[in-house]
Amino acid sequence: MTAPVPRRTTSAYYLQAVASFAFASVALALGIAYLPVSAWMRAFLAVGLLYEITSAFTLAKVIRDRQEEGAITSRVDQARLEKLLSEHDPFRADGI
């Protein structure tokens, strides 16, 4: 069949993305914790932060799923085309 598709991201890139996300989340959480506002305002901002994080994860998952779905569809189409091409004989005469 076909060779597996190589990964495009390296482990260093993955580690950098995780560290960047963790740093940004912690920095924003600390910023919210030390704001000179009431507890209700801090709680509202903290819930907003959690909602933003979960929305980012959901969006990333949806984008990944759509990309994988497209890759699977293109592989199936490619397999069908390869089968048709392998079965096709331009010199065969039907009905003779």
Number of C-alpha atoms within 10 A of each C-alpha: 4 6 5 6 7 6 6 7 8 9 9 9 11 11 11 12 12 12 12 12 13 12 12 12 15 12 12 15 16 11 12 18 15 10 11 10 10 8 11 9 13 18 13 11 16 16 12 12 16 13 11 12 14 12 12 12 11 12 12 11 12 12 12 12 12 11 12 12 12 12 13 12 12 12 13 12 12 12 14 12 12 12 11 11 10 9 9 10 9 6 6 8 7 5 4 4
